[in-house]
Amino acid sequence: WSFGAEHSVAGEAVFQTGMVGYPEALTDPSYHGQLLVLTYPLVGNYGVPSDSLDPESQIPKFFESDRIWASGLIVCEYSTEYSHWTAE
């Protein structure tokens, strides 16, 4: 089972062991070109927050940058339904 873009990618597999923070990890430039493996077994249950900017700094409130840097995302199980106040 897969989701996302339907094309092949290659890269170094790196592991993110946090229970939360996948939106931040995906938008972190340090993961540029890498295959991000999330070790927490369920992903997506709190959704993805809005891409709103902090009014003073103009930095995204909930992301590390304004784009996804990882070449791929590998998860064990993902949820198509979310329940969190910041999700859109």
Phi and psi in degrees as a GROMACS rama.xvg file:
@    title "Ramachandran Plot"
@    xaxis  label "Phi"
@    yaxis  label "Psi"
@TYPE xy
-145.819  166.527  SER-2
-146.154  161.661  PHE-3
102.192  -156.927  GLY-4
-68.0007  143.328  ALA-5
-100.846  69.3967  GLU-6
-151.84  158.956  HIS-7
-79.1542  144.505  SER-8
-135.472  158.626  VAL-9
-136.321  151.535  ALA-10
172.93  174.93  GLY-11
-76.3717  130.95  GLU-12
-81.7499  124.558  ALA-13
-125.016  148.993  VAL-14
-109.379  135.497  PHE-15
-115.435  117.911  GLN-16
-99.335  4.6752  THR-17
-72.3352  153.341  GLY-18
-79.8174  -23.5018  MET-19
-134.864  171.249  VAL-20
102.94  17.2543  GLY-21
-67.1225  -33.9775  TYR-22
-62.2727  -39.7089  PRO-23
-66.4959  -42.1575  GLU-24
-64.4272  -43.5987  ALA-25
-62.7971  -31.9235  LEU-26
-98.2609  10.0735  THR-27
-84.6301  119.174  ASP-28
-59.1181  -19.892  PRO-29
-68.1038  -15.1054  SER-30
-95.8765  14.231  TYR-31
-54.0039  124.315  HIS-32
74.9918  5.42194  GLY-33
-103.154  160.223  GLN-34
-94.2507  111.547  LEU-35
-87.3066  117.62  LEU-36
-103.547  117.758  VAL-37
-91.8834  122.577  LEU-38
-84.5386  -19.4137  THR-39
-69.2021  132.978  TYR-40
-69.269  -19.1179  PRO-41
-124.199  127.304  LEU-42
-126.481  139.297  VAL-43
105.456  -8.83057  GLY-44
-70.3221  -14.3696  ASN-45
-112.318  10.8567  TYR-46
70.7529  -161.832  GLY-47
-125.962  129.024  VAL-48
-70.8103  170.042  PRO-49
-66.0061  160.613  SER-50
-95.6806  29.7046  ASP-51
-65.7325  151.725  SER-52
-101.917  149.211  LEU-53
-66.9977  127.736  ASP-54
-61.2682  -30.7385  PRO-55
-83.4278  -48.3608  GLU-56
-92.9765  -17.4144  SER-57
61.7161  24.5039  GLN-58
-96.4886  140.177  ILE-59
-55.4355  135.278  PRO-60
-67.9878  -39.1497  LYS-61
-116.235  4.44152  PHE-62
-125.765  162.667  PHE-63
-84.8694  -24.1495  GLU-64
-157.16  -172.914  SER-65
-96.1558  12.8881  ASP-66
-153.055  167.768  ARG-67
-86.4774  131.327  ILE-68
-103.539  -28.2883  TRP-69
-65.9231  145.512  ALA-70
-79.3288  -24.1823  SER-71
-158.789  159.775  GLY-72
-127.379  126.745  LEU-73
-118.221  123.48  ILE-74
-133.762  158.992  VAL-75
-80.0434  -47.7399  CYS-76
-148.406  138.431  GLU-77
-125.61  153.083  TYR-78
-103.546  136.185  SER-79
-92.232  -7.04906  THR-80
-118.558  138.529  GLU-81
-125.638  162.338  TYR-82
-150.7  89.9999  SER-83
-157.249  144.48  HIS-84
-64.7854  -24.2268  TRP-85
-92.9623  -7.33355  THR-86
-73.1821  147.409  ALA-87
